[in-house]
Amino acid sequence: MIEKFKNGVSIRLIVIAVLTLMLLIPLGFIKSLVKERQNLQRQSVADITSKWSSDQLIKALILTIPYKKTEYKYTSVKDSSGNITQNKELVEVMSYAHFLPNTLNIKVDLNTSIRYRSIYEASVYESIIDIDGDFLYEDILSLGIDENDFFFDKAFVSLGVKDSRGIKERAYLNFDNKIYSLNSGVKSSNISSIYENSFSTNIKLAKNKNYKFDLKLHLNGSSSMYFLPYGKVTNVILESSWNNPSFNGDFLPNSRVINEDGFKANYKVIDINRDYPQSITNDQIRLWQFNKNNQYRGYDSKPYISSSFGVDFKLAVDHYTKADRSIKYAILFVVLTFLIFFLTEILNKRRIHPFQYILSGLSLILFFVLLISFSEHIGFNNAYIIAALATIFALGSYVRSVLGSKKLTMYFIGVLAFMYVFIFILLQLQSYSLLIGSVMLFIVLSVVMYISRKIDWYKE
């Protein structure tokens, strides 16, 4: 086998191909290592946020007014003969009507910072949220319910956040010039299905007037802050010292300013931009069933928690994502290095043992282990430079002893350095990485075809 490898071009190509495929095994382990470190990072971030507070979704406000209505109640009665008779009786029951604000203004002042767990970090924030707006009496009458059927003295207002642990001070609601303290939970199962972490307060409404409100929240959170556009007109102003925001959700800011000192974003969303109405009753919220056995019944709250928008507080560098992208080029490093060895053997009559191929390939694979481990401490770019220089030095020194030629070694180091620089540039690009990468591969293939054009592939 070794003798044929020394003398047979085709046999050598087959052996090199097998060696290349063998190196995919340790490469798979490195991919698993990246996923493992990513999972550890997520666990560390989750540990931080579990003690501070998770990301937040602000759901404000809903006005709920009980009202009476009549409906038929059906009962089954069995007589002495065993016959069953259906009785229908008209009864009076209490239901709930829910109303969203006419205008909803939210102003948020965010103080962001970084928290650490071991070598991992997470973005957290403290915020002061000022909320104000109004409810229109005409919206209450829009449902077609007789105003005398409403229990205005038993109304309540609900507010929701995603993680109630983030609330750091008791919130007080100024509603129609009266101060109310918000308490945990709501009375309507419809609202509780929308507001998983909700607060409410009982209020007494006067008839034939509009109702203004305002409140202040001191809310902690992490990673992101989102809002629901519950107002007929919803205005949100976001200000923060974070200078790397990512605006996401169903709506983008109408205007935004981002600089080194932070950002300011302004949103305006109107009711026709979302798919749920301003006023609704319990009967109009669609019931859904948990399973076919009817073991659980609840309310479909999905429409009322959709259309969210807000900002993510992204960390500047995600080295694991870049490391994962770089690993996709690992096989290219191996193939080109082995190709250089092979052409050196053929064109310069230098003999390279299969084991030397394997050692060189493993050196290239270990580059990615160095990259991952260093990037956790000094950042991806610095880690890439250190890992590349270490690999070039180690592999260059080894190739010098294998080839026995300083000139060939310098050519090899130059090509290897070019590959590392080229891959580094590709990792920095987004839109044009595929275009530039494919063009460069075509050029490399053309060069190889030109260099190998005079090789006698049938020579043994």
N, C-alpha and C positions, 0 to 999 in steps of 0.2 A: 504493500500500500504506500509506504513512504517512498519507495523507489519510483513508483508510478507518479507519485505527487511531484517528485523532483523533475521528471522528464515529460510528463503529459500535461499539455495545456488544458484540455477538456477535463481531465481528472482533477486538476488543481482547482478549476472553476467550481466543480461539483462539491469538492471538500470545503472550499471557501463559503459556498452557499449554505452548506450544512452548519458550519461554524457560526455563520450569521444568524441562522434560525435558532441555534442553541443559546445565543446571547439574548434572545427574546425572553428567556426564562427569568434571569435576574432583573431584566427590565420590567417584567410584570410585578416582581416583588417591590420594586421602587414605586411603581404606580400605586400599589397597595399602601406603601408607606405614606405617600402624599395624602391618600384618603384617611388614613389613620390619624395623621397629624391634623387634618382638617376637622375630623370629628372631635379630637381633643380640644381644638380651638373653640368649636361650637359649644362643647360642654363647659369650658371655662367661661365663655361669654354668658351662657345660660346661668352659671353659678353666680356671676356678678349681678345680672339682671334680676335673679330670683330674690336677692337681698335688697336691691335698690328699687326696681320696678321695671316691668317690661315695656315694650312699645305701647303708645297710647293712641286711642281713637276717641275723639270728643263727639258725643251725641247730645246735642242741646237744641232746644228744649221741647218737651211735649206737654201740652195742656190737656188734661182728661177731665171730662164732666160726666157723672152718672146721669142716666135718664131712665124713665119708665116707659115700657112698651107692653103691648098685649100680644100674646101668641097662643097657639093651641097646644094643649097638653093632652097627650094620648095615653090612655090606660087600658089594660086588658082585665076583664072580669070573667071568671069561670063560674057558671051556675051549677046547681046540684046535678044536672044531667051531664056535666062535663063540657058543655058548649062554651066557647069563648066569645065574648062580646067586646068590641072595641068602642070605648067611650072617648068622646072628644069634648074638651072643656076649654073655654077661653079664660086665660089667667093673665095676671099682670106681673111682669118680671122687671128686674133692673138690669140694664146693660150700660155700656160705656161708649162715649164718643171722644175721639182723639183729634187734637188740632195742633198744627205746626205753626211756627211764628210767621207773621207777615214780613217783618224784617229781622235779620239775625246778624249782628256785628260781633266779630271775635277779634280781639287784639292780643297777641301772644309775644311776650318777651322771654326769650330762651337763653339761659346761661349754660353752655355746654362744657363738658370736660371729659377727660379720659380716666378710666379706672383699670387697674391691672390685676390679673390673676396669674402668678408665675410669669411666664414670658408673653402671655397673651393680654390683649387690651380690648376694651369695649367703650363705645361712646355713650355717655349718659348726660342727662340734663336736668336742671331745675327750671321751672317755668312759672310765670305769673300770667294768668289768663283772665282778661276782662271781657265779659259777655254782656251784651245788652240787645234789646229789641222790643217788639210789641206783638200782641195778639189782637186781631180785629173781631169785633162783635158780629160783623156781617158774615165772617167765616163760620161762626157758631150756628147761625141761622141757615147757612147754605146747605145743610144736610136735610132740610125739610122737616125737621123735628119741631113740634110745637114748643116754644120757649117755656111754656108752663110745665112741660114734662121734664125739664132739666132740674137737677138738684144742685143749684149753684152753690149752696152752702157746703157741699161735700166734694167739691172739685179738688184736684191735686195736680201738681207740676212735677215732671220727672226729668232727671238729668242722668246721662250715662257716660262712663269712661271704660276703657278696656281693662285697666288694672287699678282697682281701687286702693291698692297698697301705696300708690304714688301720691295720694292726697295727704298733704302734710299739715293742713290747718282746716278746721271746721268751716264749711262754706255757708254763707248766709245769702238768701235771695231777697232782693228788694222787688216786690211785686205789687204794683198799683199803690206805691208809696207805703207799703207795709213790709216789715222785716220778718222773714221766716227762716228757720234753721232747717237745713236739708238733713234727712235721716236715711239710713240704709233701707233698700227695698222699695217695691211699689205694690199697689193693691190690685192691679189688673194683670192677669196672666198674659194678655196680649202685649203689654208693655214690657213685662219681665222677659218675654221671649226675644224682644229687641234689645233690651238693656240687660246684659248679663251681670254687669256690676253697676247697679243703679242706685239712685238716691231720689227721694221725693219729699214733698211737704204738702200738707193739707192747706187749702186756701178757701176763703169765702169770696165769691165773685158778686159784684154788683151788676145789675142788668143795664142794658142799653148804653154801654160804654166800651171803649178800647182799653187794653191793659198793657202798660209798659213794665218792663222788668230789667234788672241788671244784677250781676253777681260777679264775684272774683274768686278764682280758684288758684291755689298754690299746689302745683302738680309736678311730681317727679316722673321721669320716664327714661327710656333708653332706645337707641337705634333709630327711632322714627316717631313722628307725630302726624296723625291724620285727622280729618274732620268729615262730618256728614253735612251736606247742604240742606238743612231742614227749613231754612227760611224761604219765603217766596222770593226774597232777595237775600242772598248770603254774602256778606263781605268779611274777608279774613285778611288780617295783616300779621305777617310773621317777621320777627326780627331776632337775629342770633349772632353770636360771635363766631359761629362755625363757618369757615371759609371754603368748605368743600361739600355743599349741599347737593342732593339729587332729588329733583322734583318729580313726583310720580303720582299715580292715581288716575282717575277719570278726567281730571281737569288740571291744566297747567296755569301758572300765575299769569294774570293780565300784564303785570310788570314785575321786574325783579332787578336788583342791583347786587352784584357779588364782587367783593374786593378782599384785601388782606385782613380787614377788620371784621369781616363777617358778611352777612347778607340781609336783605330786606325784600320780602315778596308780598304782592297784593293780589288777592283773588276776588272775583265777583262771579257768583253762580246764581242763576234764576231758576224758578220752579219748573219751567218747561224743559230744562236740561236733564231732569231726572224722571224716573218712571213710576212715581207714587204721588198721590194727591195731597193737598193741604189738609183736608178734613176726611175722617173715615170713622166708621163704627166697627164694633166687634164683628158684626155679621158680614162686613165687607172684607175682613181679613181671612184669607182662605185657610181652612183647617187642613192639616195633613196628618196622616197616620204613620206611626212608627213601624208597624209591620202588619201583615195580613190578619193576624189574630186580634187586631185592634187593642193591643195591650197598652198603647200610649197614644194620647191625642195632644197635639200642641198646635201652635200657630206658626204659619210660614212667615218668618221674619226676614227672609233674604232680600226682598225688595227694599226694606227699610234700613238695611245696613250696606246697601250698594251705593255706588256713586261717590265713594270716599276719595279724598285727595289730600295731599300733604307733602312732607319732605322726609327723606332718609338722610341720616347723618353718617355718611360713608367714611370709613377710614381711608387715608390717602393711598395706602398700598396694600394689596392683597397678594403677598408673595406666593401663597400656595396656588393661586390661579395661574400665575405666570410660570411657576415651576411645572405645573401640570401641562401647560402649553408647550414648554420647552422639551418635556419628555417625548412629545410626539415627534420631535426631530431627532431623537436618539438613534433610530435605525439609519437615518441619513448620515450621521457621523460615522457609524460603524461601516456602512457600505462604502462611503468615499475613502475612509482610511484603508480598508481592505483592498479597494480598487487601486489606491496608490501603491500599496505593497505589491500587488499582483503585477502592475505595469512595470514597477521597478525590477521585479524578478525577470520579466520577459525581455524588457528593453535593455537592461543593464547587467543581465546575467547574475543577479544576486539571489541567493537561495535563502528563503525564509521558512522556518519550520512551522507546522500547524499550531504547535503550542505557543509560538511567539505571536501568531495571529490572535489566539485566545487571550493572552496577557494584554496585548494592545487593546483588544475589544473591551476587556474588563476595566481597563484604565479609563476608557471613554465612558463606560456605564457608571463608574464611581464618581465621575464628575457631577452627576445629578444628585448623588447622596450628599456630596460636599455642598452643592448649591442649596439643597433643602435645609440642611443643618445650619449653615452660616446665615441664610436669609432670615431665620427666626430671630437672630440677634442683631444683625447689622443691616438688614434691608436687602431687597432682591438685587439691586444694581451692584452694590459693593460685593455681595456674595458671588455674583456671576463673575466679576472680574477676578476675585481671588481664586475661585474654583477653576476658571479657565487658565489662569497663569500657572497654577499648580499642575494641572493636567498637561499643559503644553511642555512645561519643564520636565516632568517625569517621563512623558512619552517621547519627548525629543531626546533626552539622555539615553533612553532605552534604544530608540531607533538608531542613534549614532553608533552604538555598539553592535547592533544587528547588521546594519548596512555597511559599516566600516568606511563611510564616506562623509566628510564634513559638508561637501556641496549638496549631496542628496538630502542630508539631514536638514540643512537650511531650507531647501525647497519644501520638505515635508512640514517643517515648523511654520513656514509662511502660509502654506495651504490650510493647515489646521487653525492657525490664528485667523485667517480670513473667514473660515467657516464659523468660528465662535463670534466674530464681529458681525457677520451677516445674520446669524440667528438672533443675536441680541437686538439688532435693528428690527427684525421681523416681530419680535416680542413687544417692541414699543409701538408698533403700528397697529391700527385697527382696520380701517377701510381698505387699505392697499396691500395688506400683508399677503393675501392670496395671489394678487397680480404680480407683485415683485418676486415672491417665492417661486411661482411657476415659471416666470421668465428666466430667473437665475438657474433653476434646474435644467431648463432647456439649453442654456448656454453651457452648463457643465457637461451635459450629455453630448453636446456637439463637440466640445473639446476632447472628450474621451474618444468619441468616434474618429476624430481626426488623428489623435495620437496612435490609436490602435489600428489604423487603416492598413498598415503593412504587416501586421502580425499574421503568421501562418498558423491558423487555428487547428489545422490537421497534423501539425508537426508533433511527433512524439519524442 
